Amino acid sequence: MTHTATTAPRTPLVVIGDALLDHDLCGHAERLAPDAPVPVVHDTRRSSRPGGAALAACLAAADGRPVTLVTALGTDPASATLRELLAGRVELVEIPLEGSLSSKTRVLAGDRPLLRLDDGEGRAREATREAESAITAARGVLVADYGRGTADVLRDALCRTAAPLVWDPHVRGGPPAPGARLVTPSAQEARVLARRLADEEGESDGAAGLRTAARDARALVRAWQVQAVAVTLGERGALLSLGETPLLVPTPAAAAGDPCGAGDRFAAAAAGLLADGAFTEAAVQAAVHAATRYVAEGGARAVAAPEQPDRPEEPEPAAPGGDTTVDALRTAARVRAAGRAVVAAGGCFDLLHAGHVALLQAARRAGDCLIVCVNSDDSVRRRKGAGRPLVPVADRVRVLRALECVDAVAVFDEDTPERLLAGLRPHIWAKGGDYARTPLPEQSLVESWGGQVLLLPYLDGRSTTGLARRAASSPATARRGGGAMDG
């Protein structure tokens, strides 16, 4: 019997906050203007996308959960454009907007922003019964506060909600509702908000260290009477405080790219997982991983339009691995579309050990995302014999996905991963150094699209078979009358 990995239904999420309309003008800058010392941007391409709370809602929906966005929209052209961009992605509950919707236009040379233009100063005018009812019925709530009044006018309903509440604050917004499960300021925002509470003078230095971030988080937990504060630290990860000794959650790997919207990605992932019933520490760890992956996959521009990746037809969801394999194919497509490097590694990963972890960590450092290709139970049995695998594929997938260095996991049922690799089309196929003198049947396939097979050092003396033998011959096993674990 083949065990397949399944994905439990994801809890619906209600996102409350200030929606924005974002535009990007992307081009190349290779010279300065002759009449002023400013870069000349040419070959520009314009794209529009949801911003602010609307971006957070779209990111939560991309996780595969139903999302309702409660936000203020008006009759202006920017509001009409945003409605079109949100159609089919989220359920929209509108409250009245006074003025025109705020929009931002960034001018970029490659991934580097050169200038930002802001238009519109509209603010939420008042709550509606429909909006309050959406909050009351919510099973998970994310407040994406951008300081334009939506959270303020709905504050009474937010203070009454019994659902897990994540609050992404803004220095121009109000305090989170007391009892919120998690508040997610950046280090700079935490510094400003903590100074304001302490009535300190001076501006934020914009580069709070761990000691400062820990002190600020502790102060905010106590002053706001919330359960936890996670200060996001960019490339360093996040610092979680429940009011005492903080927990540092580092990023799984360096992710070069456009960080715009990474805070929204973090908050949306954490809110969804808390709604699903995850513990706060686990939700923050997964959110750091999600934000790192988001930057590696191209950032906010990846949601500028519905995806149309150029990849072969996806396998049927009933295939081994189910939704995890489909997610891996989509991840690879997004990373390739952003011009970044996809790394894949494969194996049985039965009884995950230090040798496996060292290999996967090294593979992740070779590119911008790591997809692990795992043999199904039937595939392992054909390779290793009737006594294997020791761990069914659903559990092996779950353990691998918990590793910080792993971005996605795919399952294949054949003896080799060639069919799966043809869908993933990785730039690098990583194998352990013990394959140095062994011909790899998939090498010619990987090289056919310009990919590269890369051998990585493997820790000597680590193997699943060795672990199983030692466990089977241990005194405790002998007293129980156990035999060899492969038997």
HELIX and SHEET records of a PDB file:
HELIX    1   1 ALA A   53  ALA A   62  1                                  10    
HELIX    2   2 PRO A   77  LEU A   86  1                                  10    
HELIX    3   3 ARG A  129  THR A  136  1                                   8    
HELIX    4   4 THR A  150  VAL A  153  1                                   4    
HELIX    5   5 ARG A  155  ARG A  160  1                                   6    
HELIX    6   6 ALA A  187  ALA A  198  1                                  12    
HELIX    7   7 LEU A  210  TRP A  224  1                                  15    
HELIX    8   8 GLY A  234  ARG A  236  5                                   3    
HELIX    9   9 ALA A  262  ASP A  276  1                                  15    
HELIX   10  10 THR A  280  ALA A  296  1                                  17    
HELIX   11  11 GLY A  299  VAL A  303  5                                   5    
HELIX   12  12 ASP A  323  ALA A  337  1                                  15    
HELIX   13  13 ALA A  354  ARG A  365  1                                  12    
HELIX   14  14 ASP A  377  LYS A  384  1                                   8    
HELIX   15  15 VAL A  393  ARG A  401  1                                   9    
HELIX   16  16 GLU A  418  LEU A  424  1                                   7    
HELIX   17  17 GLY A  433  TYR A  435  5                                   3    
HELIX   18  18 GLN A  443  SER A  448  1                                   6    
HELIX   19  19 THR A  464  ALA A  472  1                                   9    
HELIX   20  20 PRO A  475  ARG A  479  1                                   5    
SHEET    1   A 7 ARG A 123  ALA A 124  0                                        
SHEET    2   A 7 GLU A  91  GLU A  98 -1                                        
SHEET    3   A 7 VAL A  67  LEU A  73  1                                        
SHEET    4   A 7 LEU A  13  GLY A  17  1                                        
SHEET    5   A 7 VAL A 141  ALA A 144  1                                        
SHEET    6   A 7 LEU A 165  ASP A 168  1                                        
SHEET    7   A 7 LEU A 182  VAL A 183  1                                        
SHEET    1   B 4 PRO A  39  GLY A  52  0                                        
SHEET    2   B 4 ALA A  19  LEU A  32 -1                                        
SHEET    3   B 4 SER A 103  ALA A 109  1                                        
SHEET    4   B 4 ARG A 112  ASP A 119 -1                                        
SHEET    1   C 3 VAL A 229  THR A 232  0                                        
SHEET    2   C 3 ALA A 238  SER A 241 -1                                        
SHEET    3   C 3 LEU A 247  VAL A 249 -1                                        
SHEET    1   D 5 ALA A 408  PHE A 412  0                                        
SHEET    2   D 5 CYS A 369  ASN A 375  1                                        
SHEET    3   D 5 VAL A 342  GLY A 347  1                                        
SHEET    4   D 5 ILE A 428  GLY A 432  1                                        
SHEET    5   D 5 GLN A 452  LEU A 456  1                                        
END                                                                             
